[in-house]
């Protein structure tokens, strides 16, 4: 976890415009200073909305210019209200609080990249393309969307890099053929994929089939397949919140998040399904039982963190830095 991960910043919406029928682009500028925190390709911010909802959006503007952040918000008709609230109520001049940036989808240095983007999944990939260009790396992009007109950044990327970008509108060309895309990659090519579950699952399987899972990096905007709960049921455990100097019991039918928030209502959360990272908390002692899909258990252990919305404990007690 980096220093910026839990930094709260008040921002003003400098621009709010529809860039497709259902995607709104927001440019956010700082209110209390000239600059926003530094960020790197793949990072996202948590946007805290007036209703109290919190939603994550990838930064897709220019990472070398921290006088503003750019995000794109897809209106999700079957969502839980966050994107609709932004589309319906946020305007130029609105002030919002953001947390972050955090980066769980970092671009690792490599001589060559294959980028696969579906729909609004282009947003972190767009920043990665800019970074790959800065590094002088080889790259190519396969970018799928429902229709050509729904593909944010499709025209821009296609015009800037016609030899590297293949736009694949589903209504004309069908889905991205990920099996073909990953079949004959050079040994030093990393694969970065962001988009709907179907694309992530197909890419994961295609990479497994050719033995390059270790070169695949994906980011989810929805819950993946979480491990099943234990056959003999959940067990209660204790949690000590070291900063708050309090120890609580998490009953078998309670989540760690709800117990923590009973005494620390300020603790952030959003998806409650273990994929957004809002509730990521530092573990000081004990062995967490990681259940989310945002990172692997090994990555969490390496970072010393856990997702308290879904994670539980393998040890009778956990100590959190809260
Ligand atoms: S609230 Fe989204 S990962 Fe926990």
py3Dmol code that shows the C-alpha trace and the ligand (Angstrom):
import py3Dmol

protein = """\
ATOM      1  CA  UNK A   1       0.000   0.000   0.000  1.00  0.00           C
ATOM      2  CA  UNK A   2       1.371   3.405  -0.958  1.00  0.00           C
ATOM      3  CA  UNK A   3       1.264   6.701   0.861  1.00  0.00           C
ATOM      4  CA  UNK A   4      -1.531   8.095  -1.374  1.00  0.00           C
ATOM      5  CA  UNK A   5      -3.811   5.110  -0.891  1.00  0.00           C
ATOM      6  CA  UNK A   6      -5.974   6.662   1.810  1.00  0.00           C
ATOM      7  CA  UNK A   7      -5.362  10.318   1.072  1.00  0.00           C
ATOM      8  CA  UNK A   8      -8.605  12.301   0.890  1.00  0.00           C
ATOM      9  CA  UNK A   9      -8.723  15.264  -1.443  1.00  0.00           C
ATOM     10  CA  UNK A  10     -11.509  17.674  -2.259  1.00  0.00           C
ATOM     11  CA  UNK A  11     -11.860  18.243  -5.986  1.00  0.00           C
ATOM     12  CA  UNK A  12     -13.996  20.462  -8.166  1.00  0.00           C
ATOM     13  CA  UNK A  13     -15.554  19.219 -11.391  1.00  0.00           C
ATOM     14  CA  UNK A  14     -14.008  21.489 -14.019  1.00  0.00           C
ATOM     15  CA  UNK A  15     -15.641  19.763 -16.987  1.00  0.00           C
ATOM     16  CA  UNK A  16     -18.524  17.311 -17.248  1.00  0.00           C
ATOM     17  CA  UNK A  17     -19.480  16.206 -20.741  1.00  0.00           C
ATOM     18  CA  UNK A  18     -21.060  13.235 -22.450  1.00  0.00           C
ATOM     19  CA  UNK A  19     -18.505  11.646 -24.766  1.00  0.00           C
ATOM     20  CA  UNK A  20     -20.866   8.858 -25.857  1.00  0.00           C
ATOM     21  CA  UNK A  21     -24.583   8.304 -25.270  1.00  0.00           C
ATOM     22  CA  UNK A  22     -23.933   6.647 -21.905  1.00  0.00           C
ATOM     23  CA  UNK A  23     -20.427   7.723 -20.870  1.00  0.00           C
ATOM     24  CA  UNK A  24     -19.683  10.982 -19.092  1.00  0.00           C
ATOM     25  CA  UNK A  25     -16.162  12.366 -18.902  1.00  0.00           C
ATOM     26  CA  UNK A  26     -15.282  14.344 -15.782  1.00  0.00           C
ATOM     27  CA  UNK A  27     -12.206  16.516 -15.341  1.00  0.00           C
ATOM     28  CA  UNK A  28     -11.428  17.011 -11.649  1.00  0.00           C
ATOM     29  CA  UNK A  29      -9.228  19.813 -10.326  1.00  0.00           C
ATOM     30  CA  UNK A  30      -7.910  20.436  -6.805  1.00  0.00           C
ATOM     31  CA  UNK A  31      -9.731  22.879  -4.539  1.00  0.00           C
ATOM     32  CA  UNK A  32      -7.118  23.516  -1.859  1.00  0.00           C
ATOM     33  CA  UNK A  33      -3.864  23.406  -3.838  1.00  0.00           C
ATOM     34  CA  UNK A  34      -2.421  23.580  -7.360  1.00  0.00           C
ATOM     35  CA  UNK A  35      -1.709  19.901  -7.733  1.00  0.00           C
ATOM     36  CA  UNK A  36      -3.296  16.529  -7.131  1.00  0.00           C
ATOM     37  CA  UNK A  37      -1.327  13.509  -5.867  1.00  0.00           C
ATOM     38  CA  UNK A  38       0.950  11.775  -8.388  1.00  0.00           C
ATOM     39  CA  UNK A  39      -0.366   8.645 -10.059  1.00  0.00           C
ATOM     40  CA  UNK A  40       0.759   5.949 -12.435  1.00  0.00           C
ATOM     41  CA  UNK A  41      -1.007   4.087 -15.230  1.00  0.00           C
ATOM     42  CA  UNK A  42      -3.611   1.628 -13.924  1.00  0.00           C
ATOM     43  CA  UNK A  43      -4.490   3.736 -10.858  1.00  0.00           C
ATOM     44  CA  UNK A  44      -8.038   4.560  -9.785  1.00  0.00           C
ATOM     45  CA  UNK A  45      -9.677   6.940  -7.332  1.00  0.00           C
ATOM     46  CA  UNK A  46     -12.639   6.369  -5.042  1.00  0.00           C
ATOM     47  CA  UNK A  47     -15.230   9.033  -5.754  1.00  0.00           C
ATOM     48  CA  UNK A  48     -17.374   9.856  -2.717  1.00  0.00           C
ATOM     49  CA  UNK A  49     -20.806  10.989  -3.841  1.00  0.00           C
ATOM     50  CA  UNK A  50     -23.208  13.350  -2.050  1.00  0.00           C
ATOM     51  CA  UNK A  51     -25.545  10.399  -1.282  1.00  0.00           C
ATOM     52  CA  UNK A  52     -22.761   8.656   0.646  1.00  0.00           C
ATOM     53  CA  UNK A  53     -22.075   6.092  -2.084  1.00  0.00           C
ATOM     54  CA  UNK A  54     -18.457   5.518  -3.079  1.00  0.00           C
ATOM     55  CA  UNK A  55     -17.413   4.331  -6.540  1.00  0.00           C
ATOM     56  CA  UNK A  56     -14.055   3.592  -8.168  1.00  0.00           C
ATOM     57  CA  UNK A  57     -12.962   5.065 -11.485  1.00  0.00           C
ATOM     58  CA  UNK A  58      -9.698   4.547 -13.353  1.00  0.00           C
ATOM     59  CA  UNK A  59      -7.675   7.622 -14.156  1.00  0.00           C
ATOM     60  CA  UNK A  60      -7.405   7.972 -17.917  1.00  0.00           C
ATOM     61  CA  UNK A  61      -5.913  11.421 -18.477  1.00  0.00           C
ATOM     62  CA  UNK A  62      -2.303  12.532 -18.703  1.00  0.00           C
ATOM     63  CA  UNK A  63      -0.319  11.099 -15.769  1.00  0.00           C
ATOM     64  CA  UNK A  64       2.407  13.718 -16.255  1.00  0.00           C
ATOM     65  CA  UNK A  65      -0.086  16.540 -15.590  1.00  0.00           C
ATOM     66  CA  UNK A  66      -1.312  16.485 -11.998  1.00  0.00           C
ATOM     67  CA  UNK A  67      -3.226  19.757 -12.234  1.00  0.00           C
ATOM     68  CA  UNK A  68      -6.271  17.633 -13.033  1.00  0.00           C
ATOM     69  CA  UNK A  69      -7.574  14.057 -13.165  1.00  0.00           C
ATOM     70  CA  UNK A  70      -9.808  12.682 -15.906  1.00  0.00           C
ATOM     71  CA  UNK A  71     -12.285   9.848 -15.352  1.00  0.00           C
ATOM     72  CA  UNK A  72     -15.048   8.356 -17.503  1.00  0.00           C
ATOM     73  CA  UNK A  73     -18.307   7.168 -15.950  1.00  0.00           C
ATOM     74  CA  UNK A  74     -20.505   4.627 -17.719  1.00  0.00           C
ATOM     75  CA  UNK A  75     -24.175   4.887 -16.801  1.00  0.00           C
ATOM     76  CA  UNK A  76     -25.094   1.384 -15.672  1.00  0.00           C
ATOM     77  CA  UNK A  77     -28.874   0.958 -15.916  1.00  0.00           C
ATOM     78  CA  UNK A  78     -28.773  -2.156 -13.733  1.00  0.00           C
ATOM     79  CA  UNK A  79     -26.192  -0.760 -11.321  1.00  0.00           C
ATOM     80  CA  UNK A  80     -26.692   0.154  -7.690  1.00  0.00           C
ATOM     81  CA  UNK A  81     -27.178   3.889  -8.251  1.00  0.00           C
ATOM     82  CA  UNK A  82     -23.656   5.348  -8.186  1.00  0.00           C
ATOM     83  CA  UNK A  83     -23.250   5.944 -11.910  1.00  0.00           C
ATOM     84  CA  UNK A  84     -26.843   7.228 -12.228  1.00  0.00           C
ATOM     85  CA  UNK A  85     -26.209   9.714  -9.423  1.00  0.00           C
ATOM     86  CA  UNK A  86     -23.126  11.018 -11.211  1.00  0.00           C
ATOM     87  CA  UNK A  87     -24.893  11.320 -14.569  1.00  0.00           C
ATOM     88  CA  UNK A  88     -27.992  12.952 -13.071  1.00  0.00           C
ATOM     89  CA  UNK A  89     -26.540  15.293 -10.461  1.00  0.00           C
ATOM     90  CA  UNK A  90     -22.841  16.019 -10.989  1.00  0.00           C
ATOM     91  CA  UNK A  91     -22.137  19.115 -13.033  1.00  0.00           C
ATOM     92  CA  UNK A  92     -19.262  21.492 -13.745  1.00  0.00           C
ATOM     93  CA  UNK A  93     -18.628  23.307 -10.460  1.00  0.00           C
ATOM     94  CA  UNK A  94     -19.716  20.400  -8.214  1.00  0.00           C
ATOM     95  CA  UNK A  95     -17.313  19.582  -5.384  1.00  0.00           C
ATOM     96  CA  UNK A  96     -16.568  15.995  -4.416  1.00  0.00           C
ATOM     97  CA  UNK A  97     -14.188  14.122  -2.191  1.00  0.00           C
ATOM     98  CA  UNK A  98     -11.857  11.532  -3.640  1.00  0.00           C
ATOM     99  CA  UNK A  99      -9.660   8.952  -1.931  1.00  0.00           C
ATOM    100  CA  UNK A 100      -6.447   7.733  -3.528  1.00  0.00           C
ATOM    101  CA  UNK A 101      -5.161   7.298  -6.148  1.00  0.00           C
ATOM    102  CA  UNK A 102      -4.524   3.603  -5.520  1.00  0.00           C
ATOM    103  CA  UNK A 103      -3.063   1.216  -8.033  1.00  0.00           C
ATOM    104  CA  UNK A 104      -3.872  -2.503  -8.088  1.00  0.00           C
ATOM    105  CA  UNK A 105      -3.287  -2.755 -11.836  1.00  0.00           C
ATOM    106  CA  UNK A 106       0.230  -1.410 -12.233  1.00  0.00           C
ATOM    107  CA  UNK A 107       2.012  -1.564 -15.578  1.00  0.00           C
ATOM    108  CA  UNK A 108       5.158  -3.613 -15.054  1.00  0.00           C
ATOM    109  CA  UNK A 109       8.146  -2.673 -17.194  1.00  0.00           C
ATOM    110  CA  UNK A 110       8.412  -4.813 -20.341  1.00  0.00           C
ATOM    111  CA  UNK A 111       9.647  -4.391 -23.900  1.00  0.00           C
ATOM    112  CA  UNK A 112       6.256  -5.339 -25.298  1.00  0.00           C
ATOM    113  CA  UNK A 113       2.573  -5.331 -24.308  1.00  0.00           C
ATOM    114  CA  UNK A 114      -0.693  -6.727 -25.614  1.00  0.00           C
ATOM    115  CA  UNK A 115      -3.611  -4.649 -24.345  1.00  0.00           C
ATOM    116  CA  UNK A 116      -7.138  -6.084 -24.433  1.00  0.00           C
ATOM    117  CA  UNK A 117      -9.978  -3.719 -23.548  1.00  0.00           C
ATOM    118  CA  UNK A 118     -13.730  -4.197 -23.537  1.00  0.00           C
ATOM    119  CA  UNK A 119     -16.164  -1.282 -23.196  1.00  0.00           C
ATOM    120  CA  UNK A 120     -15.362   1.123 -20.363  1.00  0.00           C
ATOM    121  CA  UNK A 121     -12.347  -1.118 -19.570  1.00  0.00           C
ATOM    122  CA  UNK A 122     -10.452   1.081 -22.016  1.00  0.00           C
ATOM    123  CA  UNK A 123      -9.941   3.728 -19.297  1.00  0.00           C
ATOM    124  CA  UNK A 124      -6.969   2.215 -17.407  1.00  0.00           C
ATOM    125  CA  UNK A 125      -5.637   0.786 -20.674  1.00  0.00           C
ATOM    126  CA  UNK A 126      -5.620   4.273 -22.239  1.00  0.00           C
ATOM    127  CA  UNK A 127      -3.257   5.474 -19.487  1.00  0.00           C
ATOM    128  CA  UNK A 128      -1.117   2.354 -19.989  1.00  0.00           C
ATOM    129  CA  UNK A 129      -0.813   3.062 -23.708  1.00  0.00           C
ATOM    130  CA  UNK A 130       0.426   6.580 -22.932  1.00  0.00           C
ATOM    131  CA  UNK A 131       2.993   5.081 -20.530  1.00  0.00           C
ATOM    132  CA  UNK A 132       4.095   2.412 -23.025  1.00  0.00           C
ATOM    133  CA  UNK A 133       4.633   5.186 -25.573  1.00  0.00           C
ATOM    134  CA  UNK A 134       6.723   7.152 -23.050  1.00  0.00           C
ATOM    135  CA  UNK A 135       8.810   4.035 -22.373  1.00  0.00           C
ATOM    136  CA  UNK A 136       9.291   3.394 -26.102  1.00  0.00           C
ATOM    137  CA  UNK A 137       7.809  -0.097 -25.671  1.00  0.00           C
ATOM    138  CA  UNK A 138       6.172  -2.129 -28.404  1.00  0.00           C
ATOM    139  CA  UNK A 139       2.436  -2.499 -27.898  1.00  0.00           C
ATOM    140  CA  UNK A 140      -0.799  -3.360 -29.602  1.00  0.00           C
ATOM    141  CA  UNK A 141      -4.422  -2.927 -28.559  1.00  0.00           C
ATOM    142  CA  UNK A 142      -7.527  -4.952 -29.312  1.00  0.00           C
ATOM    143  CA  UNK A 143     -10.474  -2.831 -28.210  1.00  0.00           C
ATOM    144  CA  UNK A 144     -14.006  -4.203 -28.307  1.00  0.00           C
ATOM    145  CA  UNK A 145     -17.289  -2.397 -27.681  1.00  0.00           C
ATOM    146  CA  UNK A 146     -20.985  -2.939 -28.353  1.00  0.00           C
ATOM    147  CA  UNK A 147     -20.948  -0.529 -31.316  1.00  0.00           C
ATOM    148  CA  UNK A 148     -18.341   1.794 -32.822  1.00  0.00           C
ATOM    149  CA  UNK A 149     -20.149   4.842 -31.415  1.00  0.00           C
ATOM    150  CA  UNK A 150     -20.079   3.413 -27.873  1.00  0.00           C
ATOM    151  CA  UNK A 151     -16.283   3.135 -27.794  1.00  0.00           C
ATOM    152  CA  UNK A 152     -14.841   5.996 -25.760  1.00  0.00           C
ATOM    153  CA  UNK A 153     -11.365   6.858 -27.070  1.00  0.00           C
ATOM    154  CA  UNK A 154     -11.916   4.581 -30.096  1.00  0.00           C
ATOM    155  CA  UNK A 155     -11.593   7.322 -32.723  1.00  0.00           C
ATOM    156  CA  UNK A 156      -8.723   9.046 -30.863  1.00  0.00           C
ATOM    157  CA  UNK A 157      -6.648   5.900 -30.412  1.00  0.00           C
ATOM    158  CA  UNK A 158      -7.419   4.610 -33.882  1.00  0.00           C
ATOM    159  CA  UNK A 159      -6.284   7.878 -35.477  1.00  0.00           C
ATOM    160  CA  UNK A 160      -3.170   8.294 -33.341  1.00  0.00           C
ATOM    161  CA  UNK A 161      -1.942   4.702 -33.672  1.00  0.00           C
ATOM    162  CA  UNK A 162      -3.572   3.107 -36.726  1.00  0.00           C
ATOM    163  CA  UNK A 163      -0.859   0.457 -36.989  1.00  0.00           C
ATOM    164  CA  UNK A 164      -1.193  -0.628 -33.339  1.00  0.00           C
ATOM    165  CA  UNK A 165      -4.923  -0.338 -32.603  1.00  0.00           C
ATOM    166  CA  UNK A 166      -7.641  -2.690 -33.787  1.00  0.00           C
ATOM    167  CA  UNK A 167     -11.184  -1.544 -33.010  1.00  0.00           C
ATOM    168  CA  UNK A 168     -13.702  -4.407 -32.848  1.00  0.00           C
ATOM    169  CA  UNK A 169     -17.331  -3.217 -32.661  1.00  0.00           C
ATOM    170  CA  UNK A 170     -19.341  -6.239 -31.570  1.00  0.00           C
ATOM    171  CA  UNK A 171     -22.385  -5.501 -33.763  1.00  0.00           C
ATOM    172  CA  UNK A 172     -20.208  -5.773 -36.877  1.00  0.00           C
ATOM    173  CA  UNK A 173     -17.248  -7.990 -36.003  1.00  0.00           C
ATOM    174  CA  UNK A 174     -18.331  -9.954 -32.940  1.00  0.00           C
ATOM    175  CA  UNK A 175     -16.165 -10.432 -29.862  1.00  0.00           C
ATOM    176  CA  UNK A 176     -12.389 -10.093 -29.584  1.00  0.00           C
ATOM    177  CA  UNK A 177     -10.823 -13.436 -30.530  1.00  0.00           C
ATOM    178  CA  UNK A 178      -8.584 -13.714 -27.480  1.00  0.00           C
ATOM    179  CA  UNK A 179      -7.474 -17.254 -28.341  1.00  0.00           C
ATOM    180  CA  UNK A 180      -5.880 -15.971 -31.542  1.00  0.00           C
ATOM    181  CA  UNK A 181      -4.631 -12.813 -29.816  1.00  0.00           C
ATOM    182  CA  UNK A 182      -2.526 -14.655 -27.205  1.00  0.00           C
ATOM    183  CA  UNK A 183      -1.598 -17.684 -29.357  1.00  0.00           C
ATOM    184  CA  UNK A 184       1.796 -16.581 -30.589  1.00  0.00           C
ATOM    185  CA  UNK A 185       3.024 -13.804 -28.353  1.00  0.00           C
ATOM    186  CA  UNK A 186       6.716 -13.095 -27.992  1.00  0.00           C
ATOM    187  CA  UNK A 187       8.218 -14.408 -24.738  1.00  0.00           C
ATOM    188  CA  UNK A 188       8.687 -10.900 -23.336  1.00  0.00           C
ATOM    189  CA  UNK A 189       5.146  -9.638 -24.011  1.00  0.00           C
ATOM    190  CA  UNK A 190       2.904  -8.884 -21.016  1.00  0.00           C
ATOM    191  CA  UNK A 191      -0.885  -9.032 -21.418  1.00  0.00           C
ATOM    192  CA  UNK A 192      -3.104  -6.440 -19.745  1.00  0.00           C
ATOM    193  CA  UNK A 193      -6.857  -6.925 -19.914  1.00  0.00           C
ATOM    194  CA  UNK A 194      -9.760  -4.875 -18.542  1.00  0.00           C
ATOM    195  CA  UNK A 195     -13.432  -5.119 -19.369  1.00  0.00           C
ATOM    196  CA  UNK A 196     -16.532  -7.230 -18.789  1.00  0.00           C
ATOM    197  CA  UNK A 197     -16.416 -10.586 -17.057  1.00  0.00           C
ATOM    198  CA  UNK A 198     -16.767 -12.518 -20.311  1.00  0.00           C
ATOM    199  CA  UNK A 199     -13.620 -10.918 -21.733  1.00  0.00           C
ATOM    200  CA  UNK A 200     -11.660 -11.434 -18.505  1.00  0.00           C
ATOM    201  CA  UNK A 201     -12.694 -15.075 -18.230  1.00  0.00           C
ATOM    202  CA  UNK A 202     -11.993 -15.817 -21.900  1.00  0.00           C
ATOM    203  CA  UNK A 203      -8.582 -14.152 -21.676  1.00  0.00           C
ATOM    204  CA  UNK A 204      -7.731 -15.991 -18.463  1.00  0.00           C
ATOM    205  CA  UNK A 205      -8.597 -19.336 -20.078  1.00  0.00           C
ATOM    206  CA  UNK A 206      -6.766 -18.511 -23.317  1.00  0.00           C
ATOM    207  CA  UNK A 207      -3.612 -17.558 -21.399  1.00  0.00           C
ATOM    208  CA  UNK A 208      -3.850 -20.718 -19.266  1.00  0.00           C
ATOM    209  CA  UNK A 209      -4.153 -22.825 -22.427  1.00  0.00           C
ATOM    210  CA  UNK A 210      -0.870 -21.509 -23.823  1.00  0.00           C
ATOM    211  CA  UNK A 211       0.911 -21.444 -20.459  1.00  0.00           C
ATOM    212  CA  UNK A 212       1.289 -17.670 -20.047  1.00  0.00           C
ATOM    213  CA  UNK A 213      -0.937 -17.031 -17.009  1.00  0.00           C
ATOM    214  CA  UNK A 214       2.061 -15.489 -15.252  1.00  0.00           C
ATOM    215  CA  UNK A 215       2.171 -12.781 -17.912  1.00  0.00           C
ATOM    216  CA  UNK A 216      -1.521 -11.860 -17.663  1.00  0.00           C
ATOM    217  CA  UNK A 217      -2.733  -8.888 -15.599  1.00  0.00           C
ATOM    218  CA  UNK A 218      -6.448  -8.169 -15.307  1.00  0.00           C
ATOM    219  CA  UNK A 219      -8.657  -5.659 -13.547  1.00  0.00           C
ATOM    220  CA  UNK A 220     -12.249  -6.390 -12.590  1.00  0.00           C
ATOM    221  CA  UNK A 221     -15.150  -3.972 -12.302  1.00  0.00           C
ATOM    222  CA  UNK A 222     -17.356  -6.753 -10.929  1.00  0.00           C
ATOM    223  CA  UNK A 223     -16.979  -9.679  -8.576  1.00  0.00           C
ATOM    224  CA  UNK A 224     -15.071 -12.656  -9.939  1.00  0.00           C
ATOM    225  CA  UNK A 225     -15.481 -16.225  -8.795  1.00  0.00           C
ATOM    226  CA  UNK A 226     -14.746 -16.190  -5.076  1.00  0.00           C
ATOM    227  CA  UNK A 227     -13.695 -19.326  -3.200  1.00  0.00           C
ATOM    228  CA  UNK A 228     -16.651 -21.165  -1.599  1.00  0.00           C
ATOM    229  CA  UNK A 229     -17.209 -20.777   2.163  1.00  0.00           C
ATOM    230  CA  UNK A 230     -15.841 -23.609   4.344  1.00  0.00           C
ATOM    231  CA  UNK A 231     -17.946 -26.792   4.384  1.00  0.00           C
ATOM    232  CA  UNK A 232     -18.261 -26.783   8.188  1.00  0.00           C
ATOM    233  CA  UNK A 233     -19.477 -23.167   8.204  1.00  0.00           C
ATOM    234  CA  UNK A 234     -17.903 -19.853   9.170  1.00  0.00           C
ATOM    235  CA  UNK A 235     -16.142 -19.533  12.564  1.00  0.00           C
ATOM    236  CA  UNK A 236     -16.234 -16.527  14.904  1.00  0.00           C
ATOM    237  CA  UNK A 237     -12.955 -14.709  15.606  1.00  0.00           C
ATOM    238  CA  UNK A 238     -11.649 -11.675  17.442  1.00  0.00           C
ATOM    239  CA  UNK A 239     -10.422  -8.503  15.827  1.00  0.00           C
ATOM    240  CA  UNK A 240      -8.335  -5.880  17.586  1.00  0.00           C
ATOM    241  CA  UNK A 241      -8.369  -2.403  16.079  1.00  0.00           C
ATOM    242  CA  UNK A 242      -4.985  -1.209  17.296  1.00  0.00           C
ATOM    243  CA  UNK A 243      -5.361   2.534  16.605  1.00  0.00           C
ATOM    244  CA  UNK A 244      -8.848   2.573  18.135  1.00  0.00           C
ATOM    245  CA  UNK A 245      -7.693   0.453  21.088  1.00  0.00           C
ATOM    246  CA  UNK A 246     -10.690  -1.837  20.973  1.00  0.00           C
ATOM    247  CA  UNK A 247     -11.199  -5.596  20.549  1.00  0.00           C
ATOM    248  CA  UNK A 248     -14.402  -6.983  19.065  1.00  0.00           C
ATOM    249  CA  UNK A 249     -15.858 -10.383  18.230  1.00  0.00           C
ATOM    250  CA  UNK A 250     -16.874 -11.164  14.652  1.00  0.00           C
ATOM    251  CA  UNK A 251     -19.715 -13.708  14.914  1.00  0.00           C
ATOM    252  CA  UNK A 252     -20.051 -16.496  12.362  1.00  0.00           C
ATOM    253  CA  UNK A 253     -22.924 -14.664  10.650  1.00  0.00           C
ATOM    254  CA  UNK A 254     -21.268 -11.237  10.605  1.00  0.00           C
ATOM    255  CA  UNK A 255     -18.743  -9.747   8.205  1.00  0.00           C
ATOM    256  CA  UNK A 256     -15.558  -8.216   9.507  1.00  0.00           C
ATOM    257  CA  UNK A 257     -16.528  -4.974   7.751  1.00  0.00           C
ATOM    258  CA  UNK A 258     -19.837  -4.608   9.589  1.00  0.00           C
ATOM    259  CA  UNK A 259     -18.192  -5.275  12.955  1.00  0.00           C
ATOM    260  CA  UNK A 260     -15.402  -2.784  12.243  1.00  0.00           C
ATOM    261  CA  UNK A 261     -17.885  -0.158  11.066  1.00  0.00           C
ATOM    262  CA  UNK A 262     -19.960  -0.567  14.243  1.00  0.00           C
ATOM    263  CA  UNK A 263     -17.187   1.346  16.020  1.00  0.00           C
ATOM    264  CA  UNK A 264     -15.441   2.975  13.031  1.00  0.00           C
ATOM    265  CA  UNK A 265     -18.198   4.218  10.704  1.00  0.00           C
ATOM    266  CA  UNK A 266     -15.586   6.275   8.876  1.00  0.00           C
ATOM    267  CA  UNK A 267     -14.041   3.172   7.282  1.00  0.00           C
ATOM    268  CA  UNK A 268     -14.550   3.182   3.504  1.00  0.00           C
ATOM    269  CA  UNK A 269     -16.282   0.457   1.569  1.00  0.00           C
ATOM    270  CA  UNK A 270     -18.094   0.158  -1.715  1.00  0.00           C
ATOM    271  CA  UNK A 271     -18.647  -3.159  -3.548  1.00  0.00           C
ATOM    272  CA  UNK A 272     -18.768  -5.391  -0.425  1.00  0.00           C
ATOM    273  CA  UNK A 273     -17.849  -8.232  -2.769  1.00  0.00           C
ATOM    274  CA  UNK A 274     -14.080  -8.151  -2.590  1.00  0.00           C
ATOM    275  CA  UNK A 275     -13.116  -6.614  -5.905  1.00  0.00           C
ATOM    276  CA  UNK A 276     -12.981  -2.804  -5.593  1.00  0.00           C
ATOM    277  CA  UNK A 277     -10.333  -2.400  -2.887  1.00  0.00           C
ATOM    278  CA  UNK A 278     -12.115   0.384  -0.954  1.00  0.00           C
ATOM    279  CA  UNK A 279     -12.043  -1.528   2.318  1.00  0.00           C
ATOM    280  CA  UNK A 280      -8.428  -2.718   2.019  1.00  0.00           C
ATOM    281  CA  UNK A 281      -6.892  -2.556   5.499  1.00  0.00           C
ATOM    282  CA  UNK A 282      -3.442  -3.187   6.879  1.00  0.00           C
ATOM    283  CA  UNK A 283      -2.971  -6.346   8.981  1.00  0.00           C
ATOM    284  CA  UNK A 284      -0.581  -6.075  11.911  1.00  0.00           C
ATOM    285  CA  UNK A 285      -0.930  -9.561  13.434  1.00  0.00           C
ATOM    286  CA  UNK A 286      -2.739 -12.830  12.646  1.00  0.00           C
ATOM    287  CA  UNK A 287      -3.322 -14.697   9.389  1.00  0.00           C
ATOM    288  CA  UNK A 288      -6.180 -13.404   7.243  1.00  0.00           C
ATOM    289  CA  UNK A 289      -8.434 -15.719   5.273  1.00  0.00           C
ATOM    290  CA  UNK A 290      -8.482 -13.817   1.974  1.00  0.00           C
ATOM    291  CA  UNK A 291     -11.708 -14.229   0.019  1.00  0.00           C
ATOM    292  CA  UNK A 292     -11.786 -11.384  -2.524  1.00  0.00           C
ATOM    293  CA  UNK A 293     -10.812 -11.396  -6.180  1.00  0.00           C
ATOM    294  CA  UNK A 294      -9.025  -8.041  -6.409  1.00  0.00           C
ATOM    295  CA  UNK A 295      -5.646  -9.570  -5.626  1.00  0.00           C
ATOM    296  CA  UNK A 296      -4.375 -13.068  -4.953  1.00  0.00           C
ATOM    297  CA  UNK A 297      -3.912 -14.105  -1.294  1.00  0.00           C
ATOM    298  CA  UNK A 298      -0.146 -14.099  -1.945  1.00  0.00           C
ATOM    299  CA  UNK A 299      -0.252 -10.497  -3.191  1.00  0.00           C
ATOM    300  CA  UNK A 300      -2.244  -9.449  -0.118  1.00  0.00           C
ATOM    301  CA  UNK A 301       0.204 -11.191   2.209  1.00  0.00           C
ATOM    302  CA  UNK A 302       3.100  -9.522   0.433  1.00  0.00           C
ATOM    303  CA  UNK A 303       1.426  -6.113   0.885  1.00  0.00           C
ATOM    304  CA  UNK A 304       0.331  -6.946   4.459  1.00  0.00           C
ATOM    305  CA  UNK A 305      -3.306  -6.100   3.700  1.00  0.00           C
ATOM    306  CA  UNK A 306      -6.747  -7.688   3.473  1.00  0.00           C
ATOM    307  CA  UNK A 307     -10.235  -6.833   2.207  1.00  0.00           C
ATOM    308  CA  UNK A 308     -12.378  -6.678   5.315  1.00  0.00           C
ATOM    309  CA  UNK A 309     -15.710  -6.858   3.438  1.00  0.00           C
ATOM    310  CA  UNK A 310     -15.178 -10.511   2.534  1.00  0.00           C
ATOM    311  CA  UNK A 311     -12.017 -11.626   4.337  1.00  0.00           C
ATOM    312  CA  UNK A 312     -12.097 -13.467   7.661  1.00  0.00           C
ATOM    313  CA  UNK A 313      -9.400 -14.965   9.867  1.00  0.00           C
ATOM    314  CA  UNK A 314      -7.457 -18.227   9.862  1.00  0.00           C
ATOM    315  CA  UNK A 315      -6.206 -17.439  13.378  1.00  0.00           C
ATOM    316  CA  UNK A 316      -8.371 -16.887  16.497  1.00  0.00           C
ATOM    317  CA  UNK A 317      -7.454 -13.194  16.422  1.00  0.00           C
ATOM    318  CA  UNK A 318      -6.537 -10.548  13.870  1.00  0.00           C
ATOM    319  CA  UNK A 319      -4.990  -7.193  14.641  1.00  0.00           C
ATOM    320  CA  UNK A 320      -5.744  -4.425  12.139  1.00  0.00           C
ATOM    321  CA  UNK A 321      -4.117  -1.023  11.791  1.00  0.00           C
ATOM    322  CA  UNK A 322      -7.407   0.803  12.261  1.00  0.00           C
TER     323      UNK A 322
END
"""
ligand_1 = """\
4
LIG
S -15.765 -2.970 -0.294
Fe -14.972 -3.467 -2.270
S -13.322 -4.794 -1.791
Fe -14.269 -4.469 0.096
"""
view = py3Dmol.view(width=600, height=400)
view.addModel(protein, "pdb")
view.setStyle({"model": 0}, {"cartoon": {"style": "trace"}})
view.addModel(ligand_1, "xyz")
view.setStyle({"model": 1}, {"stick": {}})
view.zoomTo()
view.show()
